[in-house]
Amino acid sequence: MKIVKLISTHRLDPEKGRDLIVSRLHTVLSAGSEADYNIQYDICGDGSMRPQIEELVKLYPDHISYYGYLPLSKIFKNSLDYDFVLMPSKFLETFGLSALDFAQFGIPTIGYKKGWVAPFILDSLDIQKFEGNTEQEQFDTALHTILSADSFPTADQKYIKDKYGATQWVKKFDKLTEKN
């Protein structure tokens, strides 16, 4: 059975899709050996769903770890070990920085390809493209299909660096500050 390592680093609130994640993981982990994969899920952040997250950790301590809020520098010490970032935000992401931060390491994001996060979500990981009558059904189908695959995609690190790297930000800043 393959081990799939997941991480989420955003706020623990329903609008960030944490309710979708909690429901799906409870279903998969309570099924035990019926799944084709073994989930290892690291959760960072804080918010209104913290009690539900802590309960999930108590139920499945061998599969889920909760770290509370951590600075990115501590998270990235282990980031190369992850297969996916889970970011099923239900609302438009204004920046998508979590997806961008992890894409720099080649770690793709499973989420809704909309708003500013769209450039960082591969078409094959776009939850909207999966069947389901509700957000929960779409997320469940997406996660099961993606995690059951024989191989996993990686984020295009060169594209991210060329389009969103520090050099590009400096060029954009210089352009903004040029004297006319």
WOLINFEN-V445289 format. One record per pair of residues at least 12 apart in sequence whose C-alpha atoms are under 6 Angstrom apart, sorted by the first residue. I is the first residue (numbers start at 0). J is the second residue. D is the distance in Angstrom with one decimal. If there is no record, write none. Layout:
BEGIN
[[I,J,D] [I,J,D]]
END
This chain:
BEGIN
[[0,36,5.4] [1,36,5.0] [2,36,5.7] [2,37,4.6] [2,38,5.9] [3,37,6.0] [3,38,5.0] [4,39,4.8] [4,40,5.9] [4,81,4.9] [4,82,5.2] [5,40,4.6] [5,81,5.7] [5,82,6.0] [5,83,5.1] [5,84,5.7] [6,40,5.6] [6,41,4.7] [6,42,5.8] [6,84,5.0] [7,42,5.1] [7,84,5.7] [7,85,5.3] [8,43,4.6] [8,44,5.7] [9,44,5.5] [10,44,5.2] [10,45,5.5] [10,46,5.6] [11,45,5.2] [11,46,4.3] [11,48,5.2] [12,46,5.7] [12,47,5.5] [12,48,5.5] [14,88,6.0] [14,89,5.3] [15,88,4.0] [15,89,5.9] [16,87,4.9] [16,88,4.7] [16,89,5.8] [19,135,5.6] [38,62,5.9] [39,62,4.6] [39,63,5.9] [40,63,4.8] [41,63,5.9] [41,64,4.9] [42,65,4.8] [43,66,5.2] [43,67,5.0] [43,68,5.4] [44,67,4.9] [44,68,4.3] [45,67,5.7] [45,68,6.0] [83,106,5.7] [83,107,5.3] [83,108,5.6] [84,108,4.5] [85,108,5.9] [85,109,5.2] [86,109,6.0] [86,110,4.9] [87,110,4.2] [87,111,5.9] [91,114,5.2] [92,114,5.5] [92,115,5.8] [93,115,5.5] [94,115,5.1] [95,115,5.7] [95,116,4.2] [98,119,6.0] [102,154,5.3] [103,156,5.3] [105,153,5.2] [105,154,4.4] [105,156,5.4] [106,153,5.6] [106,154,5.5] [107,153,5.5] [107,154,4.7] [108,120,5.6] [109,124,5.0] [110,125,5.5] [110,126,5.6] [111,125,5.2] [111,126,5.2] [112,125,5.4] [126,138,6.0] [126,141,5.7] [129,141,5.7]]
END
